[in-house]
Structure formats: C-alpha cells, structure tokens
C-alpha cells in the first residue's frame, strides 16, 4: 500500500464516457483497495424495476422496491461482480435498455438516500475508490482525495460507440453522440444529486490521455 493507517476513500466524479469506471478499477488495483461502482448499484435496481414492471414514474414504488432489495459489489480475481438479491447481474445491467432507464432511479430522492447510506456503510468498513456523479459532493464530502474526470463530448461518444461495436451492437455514431448529450443534460440538471465538480476536486481532462496516464497522475497525487 502507498498510504498508512486510516481508511482511504478516493472519489471520481464526471460525465458519462469520461472513463470513470475503467480508471477507478485500475486505480483501486494500484492502491490495493476495493472498487465501488455506484452506477452499477443504480443499474441493478433499474434492472429489478424493469423485471417487475414497477412504475418508474412513482417514487413511492421505487422506494418500496429499494427497501426489499439487496445489492452487493464484490471485488474478485475475475473482476468486479454485481449481485442483485444474490444473483450475478454483472452483464445484464450493461444493456442499452437498462442504461436508458437508470435516470428514473437516479432522480428519485428517496431512492438516492437509501443508496447513499449503502455506499457510506461500505466506505466506512474498508478503503475504496468510488466513482459516480455526486460521490465527492454528496456521498463522501470528506473523502481523502477527490477527482473530477472529464473529456470532450465527441471523444466520450466515440468511446461509447467503440464499446458497443465491440459487443456486436449495430449503432450509428450520431445516435450515440446524441444519447451522450441527452444524458449529460439529465445529469447536470436533475434536482437530486446533479453532476457537479466538488470545490476541492482535482480536475483531469482525459480527452488526449491514455488510461495508464490518468491512473498514474491520480496515484501520484495521493
């Protein structure tokens, strides 16, 4: 480990496609701590809501769903696994359908409160690298180190496009770019937990940087 004593909490906020998940996983490995993917938690609950045909417009229904749900994130040798009520849903939560419906969960204040408590509890037990939209401003305002990872919107769309193509999806770049712009608008303007940079966060623009370069820069600042 490159630190001593107390629990280390590193937060990485930023828009979709900036590379948060990839960077957070590699940084956690470099620091020898756990990786906590907040987005995966929202995606998992979204998946359950879709499976049970829960009314996404009803915050009360979503809160009731969250209260009877158990979501676990485990860092295993084979990678990070997401469990929904004991079921491994690591792949199922990455579909376009889940992605397009996650904002319903994210904008529900009552659901977010439940999620934040889950995340804080995890971060109180062990050192973590956590990424999301408001982890440095809301979830862990007193984190050891905060980062805001950004990138040009077209570069972020290109990354998403390449990811979908690699998975065998037939997509058009202009559609992906529009989806990213729409998602940005939702993230920046939502009433609960909007995406914004913490005042004490270190800003890193990953547009022209490699993954390893970003990880190294973050590690060197801790």
N, C-alpha and C positions, 0 to 999 in steps of 0.2 A: 504494500500500500504506500501511497505517496503522501499520506496525512497521518496524524496520530491522535489517539484519544477519542474525541467526541464523534457523534454521528454526523456524517456528511450528507447534505441534501443539495443537489445541483439541479436547477430548473432550466428548461429550454422552452421558450415560447416562440411563436412565429406562425405565419400563414401556411396554408396547405401547399405542399410541394417544395418547401424550403429545405427539406432533408432532415427534419427533426427526428423522426423515428430511427433512421439509419445511423445518424450521428449519435443519438442518445445510446443506442445499443453498443456502438463501438467505444464510446466514452466510458460507459459503465464497465465494459470489459477491461479497458485500460486502467481504470481506477480500482478494479476488483470489487465492485459493488453491484447491487441489484438494479435492474432497469424496470421502471414502472411506466407503462404506456397508458396514459389516461384516456386517450382516444379509443383504445381497444375496449375500455370499460363501457364507454358510451355506445360503441358499436355493438357490444354484446347485448346490452339492454335493448337496443333498437331491434336486433335480430329476434329477441324473445317477443317483443311487442308485435313484430310482423308475423311471427309464427302463430301468435294467439289472437291476431286480428284486433288488437287493442286500438281504441280510438286515439290516434296520435294528437288530435286537437284538444283532448281532455287531459289537463294537468293532473286532476284528481285520479284518473285512471292510471296514468303513468306513475304517479307516486305510489299507488297501491301495488302496482307491478314491481317497482323497485324494492318495496318493503318485503316482498316474498321472493326475492332473488338473491342468489349468492354468486358473486363473481370473484374469481381468483386469478392471479397472474403469477406464473412460476417461471423462474429462470433455470432451464435445464441445459444439459450438454448439447442437446439437439436444437436448442434455440428457445425463444420465449413462447410459452404456451398460455392461451387464454381459456379458462374454464367457466362455462355458464351452467350453474347448478350441477357441477360435476362433469359436464360434457365438454370435451375439447372442441372449441368452435374457432380455432385459430385461422382456419381457411374460410369458413362460412361468413365471418364478419368483414371480409375484404371485398365483397361483391359490390358492384356499382349500385345495386338496389339498396343495400344497407347504407352505403355512403350517402346516397341522396335523401335518406330518411333520418339520418342521425341528428340533423339540426332540430327536429321536433323534441328530442330528448334533451339536447344541449340548452335549449331556450327555456325549458321548464324549471323555474326557480326551486321548487320543492325537490325535484329530482337531483338537481345540481347540489343542493345542500347535503343530500344523502351521499352522493358520490364524493364530495369534498371530505366528509367525515371518514369514509372508507380510505381515501388516499392519505389523509393525515395520520390515520391509525397505522397504515403500512409504513409511512415515513418516520414514525416515532419508534419503530421496532428495529430498523436497520438502515444503513446508509443506502441512498438511492440516487439515481439520475432519473428525473421525471420530466416528461415533455407534454405539451398541450397548448392551450390558447390563453389560459389565465393562471398557470401554476405558479408563476413568480409574483403575480399581483394579488391573487385571492387564496389559492391553496396553501402556498408556503411563502408568505410575505417576508419571513425571516430566514430564508434559505441561505446556506453557506455561500453559494455563488449563483448568480442569475445570468442567463444569456437570452438574447433575442436574435433568433436566426432568421434571416431574410434572404430573398433572391428576386430578381426581375420576374414579373408575372409570366412573360413568354417562356423564360427558362423553366419556371415551375410547371407550366403546362407541358413543355417538352418532356420533362422528367416523367410526368404522369402518363403522357402518351406512350413513351417508350416502355413504361411499366405494363400498361395494358396490352400493347402489341406483343411483348414478351410472354404474356399469359395467353396469347392466341385470340385476343379480342379484336373484332373489326371495328375500329373507331376512326373518326376524322379529326385531324388536329384542331380545326377551327371549332369543333364542338367541344373538345376537351378544354380549349382555351376559354371558351365562353363559360363552361362549367366552373372553372377555377375562379373566374371573375365574379360569377354569381355567388360562389362560396365565400369569397373574400368579403363581398358586400354583406352577407348574412353574419359572418364572424365579427366584422368591425362594428356593425350597427345593432346587434341584438341587445336587448335590455338587460339580460342577466349574463354576467361573466364575459363581456365583449373582449375581443382580442386587442390588447394594447401592450406597449412596452413598459416594463417596470422602470421607475426612475433610476434605480441603481443597477440596471441590467447592462451587460456588455453587449454591444451590437456587433454582429458578424454578418457580412453580406457574402453568401456562398455562391453567387452567380458564376464567378470565374475561378472558384476554388474546388479542389478535389476533396473527397470525403476525408481522406487522411490528413490533409492540410487543416481542415476545420477542427478535427479531433485534436490534433497536435496543438493548435492555437488555444483551444479551450483548456486542455490539460495543463499547458504552461502557465495559465492564469490562475490555476487553483493552488 
